[in-house]
Amino acid sequence: MANYQTLLYYCYSPIEHAEQFADDHLNFCKSLNLVGRIIVADEGLNGTVSGSAESCKAYMEAIHADPRFAKTEFKIDEVPEPSFIKMHCRYKPEIVHSGLRDPKIIDPNKQTGKHLEPKDFMAMKDDADVVILDVRSNYEHSVGRFKNAITLDIENFREFPEKVKELEQFKGKKILTYCTGGIKCEKASALLLKEGFEDVYQLHGGIIKYGKEAGGKDFEGKCYVFDNRVTVDVNSINPEVISTCKNCGKTTSKMINCANPVCNEHFTQCDECGWEMDGCCSDACKTHPRKREYDGTGYYVKVPQPVNIEKISKRKHKKTIKN
């Protein structure tokens, strides 16, 4: 029986003194005994937190009570144990790294693709004039993606702007973008519009909400998530495993991080190869002196670092002077 909840959310809303906010917000989360990972930027919040139902309720109420974040939509999963071990809350230049930081060029609060609710997305996705576009990275769509979706060869979302030119052939089509929870689509769809794509949509709430409200129909494989669950099931209608073990080629949905921290590759590996390779992607990584101990999960805890407000402020000040 689930005794805990995991909350996935984001909100594009300007935050003044965001560095200080990150520090204060970390203490607030700890006071609620929450664990998770939150990114704070001048443009807003992006987080996944986990804890008791009471703690999660208190957190959501606090976020909604702040006028800046009143529109935040939470995706709630019932889980048997917290989905993180520690609490991280860090300040970064963007809440999702895209390189599209200038609100004069891309501003999700002013223009994005049309938001489609899960059932509307499901009804529209198979139309002849529609292209389904996965805006996630390789390691994410390798373990799960929508049937017939276009995927891009990118290791990180910051590479997405460079790939837009490869989509020119679809300019006369309706472009349906999707990602895990919706956050990447906010900037991806806005960029597509800026680059001349006229009919752009995005799956509101992402794959996670689609699984909850549309049964996950035609999403093949599992959905990669950024916590110690690594992947989650979303398709309860016509599920299918599409990923294979990197080492032996056997069908498997298990995704791990390489036990060699220098490599740290995200990849799929069956249990048998996991134990044989000691959680590594290659023999070279298996013999690396810094190899971490493999416990069968392939998930490794990052040690949280305190927010260095003074250092970040100096860096921003120098950038302002250069500009």
Buried (B, 14 or more C-beta within 10 A) or exposed (E): EEEBBBBBBBBBBEBEEBBBBBBBBBEBBEEBEBBBBBBBBBBBBBBBBBBBEEBBBBBBEBBEEEEBBEEBEBBBBEBEEBBBBEBBBBBBBBBBBBBBBEBEEBBBBEEBBEBBBBEBBBEBBEEEEBBBBBBBBBBBBBBBBBBEBBBBEBEEBBBBBEEBEEBEEBBEBBBBBBBBBBBBBBBBBBBBBBBEBEBBBBBBBBBBBBBBBBBBBBBBBBBBBBBBBBBBBBBEEEBEBBBBBBBEEEEBBBBBBBBBEEBEBBBBBBEEBBEBBBBBBBEEBBEBEEBBEBEEBBBBEEEBEEBEBEEBBEEBEEEEEEE
